[in-house]
Amino acid sequence: MGLSETPEGPGSVSGAPNLPPGFADTFTSRYVDTGALRLHTVIGGDAPPLLLVHGWPETWYAWRIVMPALARESRSLPSTSAASGCPTSQTAAMTPARSLGISLR
């Protein structure tokens, strides 16, 4: 599993509207390649990781208000599940709950 290029445009930090002040200085969009799946995440902070899992049909953007505070104590990793359309794989055709479980295991 590894981090790859930085996504840009809608759905990414660089293309997201109404972010808290300084958000883009702390957080960056990244793809995480797991082998079978490519997930989008937004990473920020220098402490131990904290995985933030959104509901359906949301994305990482649902966490944007609390992420700056969390980044002071953890390395925030809000996921974007395959069911929400950002990642690319056959998992995206599954139900949201099953897709999320497979994506995060």
Phi, psi and omega in degrees: 000136180205161177275141177235203190307165181270118177293151178228163176088196183305137181092348180255169177300318183292338181252005184272134178275162170056043176275151177301153179305135178079000184304311183291345176281335183259325189245149177221146175281141177215154168264142174245118178265120181258003184106294180267348189216144176242115182252149173263136175219165176239122187247137176196148181103162184240007183262187179304149184291149175226113181276121178257121183249121181274166174274180179256131015254041183274177176225190177306331185302334178297336182265358191303327183287321182270344184302318179301319179292319179295327182293342177287336183243349184206171172261101186289133180228074177288131182270163168234112187291158179300330182290343181270358170101347181285314183286168177237118174179170176289343179300332182298339180278351181280171175296152182306315183294315180293318179300316181296316180299316179293320182296322187265353183292000000 
